[in-house]
Amino acid sequence: MYKLILPLGSLAVGAIFGSILTVNASLGIAKYLSIAILAALDSVLGGARALLEDSFDSLIMLSGFFVNALLAMLLAFLGDQIG
């Protein structure tokens, strides 16, 4: 149960900060940023699942987080360039 409190608390704090702070992104980068956020969220949920299964490795989580986000942005950019 205690393993679930930290992620849920962090989610609540992030939601509060997100509703208070205003972040402006240009239209050119907004579509890539949204895809990167979705890929990062996938990594976070995978990390939460690994934590609940007691197989969490922080190095794998951290590298997967950034690699997924960058790869998603790159693939979206290439798809946009192709047409």
C-alpha positions in Angstrom: 0.0 0.0 0.0 2.8 2.4 0.9 4.4 1.8 -2.5 1.3 3.3 -4.1 1.2 6.5 -2.0 4.3 8.1 -3.5 3.2 7.8 -7.2 -0.4 9.0 -6.4 0.9 11.9 -4.3 3.3 12.9 -7.0 0.5 12.8 -9.5 -1.6 15.0 -7.3 1.2 17.5 -6.9 1.9 17.5 -10.6 -1.7 18.1 -11.4 -1.8 21.0 -9.0 1.3 22.5 -10.5 0.0 21.9 -14.0 -3.2 23.7 -13.3 -1.4 26.7 -11.7 1.6 27.2 -14.1 1.1 28.2 -17.7 3.4 26.7 -20.3 3.3 28.0 -23.8 4.6 25.9 -26.7 4.6 26.9 -30.3 2.3 25.1 -32.7 5.2 23.6 -34.5 6.4 21.7 -31.5 3.1 21.1 -29.7 2.3 18.0 -31.7 5.7 16.4 -31.0 5.5 17.4 -27.4 2.1 15.8 -26.9 3.4 12.5 -28.4 6.5 12.6 -26.2 4.3 13.2 -23.1 2.1 10.2 -24.0 5.3 8.0 -24.4 6.6 9.3 -21.1 3.3 8.5 -19.4 3.5 5.0 -20.9 7.0 4.6 -19.2 5.7 5.9 -15.9 2.8 3.5 -15.9 5.1 0.6 -16.8 7.3 1.7 -13.9 4.3 1.7 -11.5 3.4 -1.8 -12.7 7.0 -3.0 -12.1 6.9 -1.5 -8.7 3.7 -3.3 -7.8 5.3 -6.6 -9.1 8.5 -6.0 -7.1 10.7 -6.0 -10.2 11.4 -2.2 -10.4 14.8 -1.1 -11.6 15.4 2.7 -11.5 18.1 2.6 -14.2 15.7 0.8 -16.6 12.9 3.1 -15.7 15.0 6.3 -16.3 16.5 5.2 -19.5 13.2 3.9 -20.8 11.5 7.1 -20.0 13.9 9.3 -22.0 14.4 6.8 -24.9 10.6 6.3 -25.3 10.0 10.1 -25.3 12.8 10.9 -27.7 11.9 8.0 -30.0 8.3 9.0 -30.1 9.2 12.6 -31.0 11.6 11.4 -33.7 9.0 9.0 -35.2 6.4 11.8 -35.2 8.8 14.2 -36.8 9.7 11.7 -39.5 6.1 10.9 -40.2 5.4 14.6 -40.5 8.3 15.0 -42.9 7.2 12.1 -45.1 3.7 13.4 -45.4 
